[in-house]
Amino acid sequence: MNRFNARPGSRASRPLHRVASVLSAVALAALLLLAPRPARATGDPDLAFWTFETAHFRVHHPQGLEPVAARIASLAETIYGRVEHTLGYAPQGRTEIVITDDSEIANGSAGTLPYNAIHLLVSGPEDMSTLGDYDDWYLDLLTHEFTHIAHLDNTSGIPAILNAIVGKSFSPNQVQPRWIIEGLAVVSESNHTTGGRMRSTTFDMYLRADVLEDNIAGLDQISSSPFRWPQGTLWYLYGSRFLGWIIDVYGPNTMRAVSADYGASIIPWGINRAIRRVTGKTYVELYEGWKDHLRGLYREQMAAVEARGLREGTRLTHHGRTVYYPRFVPPVARRTAADEIVYFRDDGRARPGIYRLSLAAPAPGAERQEALVARTNAASRPAFTPAGDLIFTALMPWRNQYYRHDLVFLPRGEEAPDGDEPARRRLTRGLRSSAPDVSPTGDLVAFSLNSKGTRYLEIARLSRDGALSERRDLVPSARFEQAYSPSFSPDGKRLAYSVWTAGGYRDIRVVDVATGSYRQVTRDRATEMSPVWSPDGETLYFTSDRTGIQNVYAYALSAGTLRQVTNVRLGAFHPAISPDGKTLVYVGYTSRGHDLFVMPLDPARFLPAPPPPTDRPDPATEPSAVRLERSPYSPFPTLAPRAITLDYAPGSYGSNALTVSVTGSDIVGRHGVFGELTVQPDAPAPTVLFGYTYGRLPIDLGVRAYYAMSPRSGYRINGRNVTYDERSIGIVSGVSYPIRGEFSRQNLSASFSSVAFKGQLPIGNKLDPYAPRTVLPPQGTLNLAHLGYGFSNAEGSIDAAGASRGLSLNAGLDYAGPETASSYTTYAFSTALSAYVAMPWSGDHTLAFRVAGAVSGGNFPRGATYAVGGYDLENLTLVDTLLTGVTNSSFTLRGYAPGVMAGRSYFSQTFEYRVPLLQPDRGLSTLPLYLRRIDASLFLDHGGAFNRFETDDLALFTQKSLLYSPQLHTSIGGEVWLSLTLGYVLSSQLRFGYAYGLSPLAIPGGQLYFVATNSF
């Protein structure tokens, strides 16, 4: 539909031109990398926000989080001077901080464009989080994120001059590999606290496994977005250890000097120049020295481990990535006579969820058979009732605003591999409950409850039909304490759990269920987790990193003695004890991730437990009181646009057009504004566009208004076609409403646009009375209503080429007519369906299918016209695509000229058989070019565009076509897909292919092409 919303000269309405010089290419790429992100509403729109203001920060928080916000404000001022001193730079102006409690994960983010802003999630680290080593979570989190601010905001030289002219748009330090940005922040969080990931034994395990198994990531891998485990965590892991080593060798001011140097550079990606000017060596040279250091470090550590005698199990699974929380299936729920295990698995290939496997030895040459029992997106700890019913955690929508952890009940004998089975029942709604365990009598369930930065140990009564009642705190929790993994004793009178308490202590407690009084089993600086009981209730098994490596330990409750059960090279987590007490299953680790291991539980082979570590610094003292001023939140300090964006490109009047645009959004995301002015020398007037979005509604609301002058044709006077200028004034308003599902996504949208358009018609001095009748162009008002719907439950896999399962659907209806007070009538209905089927044989092959079509009509002469054809290789080159982000459409009729068929309706369908070929996961050292994977596809395209479809001509299997019509055309071919990462952060897919059209309209001899596009 012609909605009058593309400005003249925009990339949506003009051919793209080749970039002539390397310098302009670099500058444009830098602008793309540094472009500010659009604002999004923060949290629940019903929440009222307030603001604490300090000397250097404004902390914005929803009502109810005042204590958390006040603490964060005090901590922020505490770390301000520390970070400033370390990096030698003080950020300009106040830093805006927004805190929300709308997520179950612990995380934060920071950015400096267009102003310094930090977003923090209130939740503390989860049970197995790599963030779990901290003395004060908010101190750790704030130190990390504010280090980003002080690092990325450090801009001088030409970039600073440009920022002074056009507003804050350039941040050279942001155009670096993520391992430098995140690694420096991890070093800072560890230096300025007594915790941090530099001290984390889990992080150390990740790196140790890579070194021992000769799987050290290359500089190219950590400089991009690799598939290899642990993917993005490599930036934090390798970046922090590598930069920490450089600082140890070259002094504490090394990265301060590098940041200042790089922050003055206008040419991006010269990271080796900056480090060489400070150290005399490039990162490439330094990396080799660091790897030698690691090999020596872990060689010494392994010698000490092996000297005590290894106690390692046999590997049960070979999935890698995320495998957690094994649990023996009670005899009443077993499928066979042999012991069985259920556990959580998310390996990036199969659906995440609770899987079941038997410990019986498989047949010779066969693999252990596993089955998905219950689909869930939460890293769930499974629990069984005495009757064999399964209770687990799922991440589920609540109030259509949040995704929260809730408990789910699955009766014995039932399975829920799809997640929508009727037998799968929700026990809680929006409670943020996880890690359940059921008492041996089946009448009580204990779990962890997450609220406002604290995880509470809860207990509730469980009815036979799976309903919860009489919920209460079992143990009072101090603010910001974290309760994990409760486990009932065999007699049901006691409960063990792991708890984080102030100062960085992660210990084991045993609680009396009747009274809530507890016994502190451990109280030391080791990290102790995942307690489980022996069948006789006399021994408590849990994991501890007291040797620097996580191992399983056994604590005799009556004697108070501790012994070491496993002694592994890498790590042992989540012990599970068989009902007869003779077998231990635990989660082990390799350089590919976590897996299950099994070993006999023989007390005669237990080792004496070493003492806990004593070399960790004392916890930080409480921050000094700072002056806090609290007031209702105001969007105005952050709403105003901070920068001007300039675009100089070919316009619609035959000359270049200069476009000046500004955007602004408040830090909470309640409001957004946009303005654009396009000036062309030959245009009679500039084009002006204003936009506004409002984010405090259950729906997303946006309004745009514009004034535009455009050259038009369609005016005939004196027997000649005369070009004229058309003035259009319009307004567009739209709303969208997401519908959140557990495993699917839907979206409803509606918009209404109104445009008044009228031509300024040149008449001339002499009218010929004998000329043909004058033809006037259209003018009047077009009021267009739009309704849209979208649905998707498509799933992906790290090994497949694109989506591997599920489908997506989009549909839209546009209408203008008398009912909308429009001068013209026009309508259009469009829809597209994509479906993906994983092939049953090995190799991760996928059959992808897409069908799309549209019909339109009415008396509006500029109604929708659809074009069907192949890739536009002339006006949209590969270079154009890479530099602008505008791609050739994926939904084309390959092998035909672009737009060779046009009409007011169209139909197309595509079949693609997709085959993964290689996953190189490699680049060129620190250069900003990275090849992630290579895939191939065989395709069949079929479709056409027309004004009226002639059904009488349809025939099956005629003229080399499955469904023949002279208006529908077919092509076949194949492609090789190259998935790349450019500039460290930009993802692109290049396709080298050949298409052969099967109709007379096709390009003779077929079409060979190399384009950048994306798969459907």
Helices and strands as residue ranges (DSSP letters): H 22-34, E 49-53, E 57-62, H 66-87, E 95-100, E 108-111, E 117-121, H 137-152, H 157-166, G 172-174, H 178-191, H 201-212, H 219-222, H 233-250, H 254-262, H 271-279, H 283-308, E 314-315, E 322-328, G 331-333, E 340-346, E 353-358, E 370-375, E 383-384, E 390-398, E 402-410, E 425-426, E 433-438, E 444-451, E 454-462, E 468-475, E 482-488, E 494-501, E 505-512, E 518-520, E 528-533, E 539-544, E 551-556, E 561-564, E 572-577, E 583-590, E 593-600, G 603-605, E 607-608, E 629-632, H 636-639, E 644-650, E 656-665, E 671-679, E 687-694, E 700-717, E 720-740, E 745-760, E 780-792, E 806-816, G 818-820, E 826-838, E 846-858, E 866-868, H 878-884, E 901-903, E 905-918, E 922-923, E 929-946, G 951-953, E 955-958, E 961-964, E 969-982, E 986-997, E 1007-1013
